[in-house]
Amino acid sequence: MLLDFPLPVCGTTRSVAALFLPFMSETTSAPAEQSVQINLRDMANRYMTAIQRVFDLASASIGSLRCQTEKDYEDFSRQARFMPAPDAHQAFDRIRPATESWLLRLLLNEAFSTIVPLLEDCRSVVALAQWKSSGSTDQKEVQKILGEDRHAFLRIGLVEKLQHLRDKFNLNIPNDTFVAPYIKLNQCLTRGGTVAEADATEGKDLVVPLLVVQIDPQQAGQNAGGRLVTVPKRFAVGQNVDFRKEEVLNVFAAFSIFTTGLLGSLQSKVQELLPNEVGNPG
């Protein structure tokens, strides 16, 4: 789907979310107005590619760590024939889980850093679609959408961003129940991965919803089918966060399903607001 918006570019100096960077990032000295084209298919490809990258990083980093042996660790540690403090050199069975917690935290931060600009792009696109559908030609409204409103949106928390999109734009946001528990999970990993009372999401436990593919029994004459189900992973206070290798990937599958659902809702909302827009392949 391609959307055209006449946007002012006079004196534009600020950086905006990824969706608008090709169009709004350069300073112009002469008053001008140009029609900016937003391709929702390209937007979807960009964000799904970013989520896939996080998934691949998890597979390569944590996957490789799970294959490392104690001998591999010790051999590599001695390659330089030097250690800063040999007496403090940690045993493999202590440093491996600490390294995995550190990697998981970095990967979660990377995934969340993809979600934030996605939410801002959704806000901008729906706001611009509302502006266009109203028949308004007031460019100050556009400047407010991409300036003041954007900055206000970026200042609020992630959960508040989701609620804002629901309340102000009536945007359907499916599959977002993982967000708050994953923020708690990241908070726990920041402190080393041992669950504290502050990390609790249900009672006194940290409960992490994992999105898994459940294979249904094969029926006669039919291929086996699969469906996505949510399986809770529960950690008590004082317990160290630890996932099986497939569960690590289940963590990041949640970001993929969330992104797919949100982008589908965005397209439906734009079609509702601008039913006469021509949808051409990107």
Beta strands, then each sheet from edge to edge (+ up, - down):
strand 1: 2-8
strand 2: 33-39
strand 3: 206-215
strand 4: 226-235
sheet 1: 1+ 2-
sheet 2: 3+ 4-
end
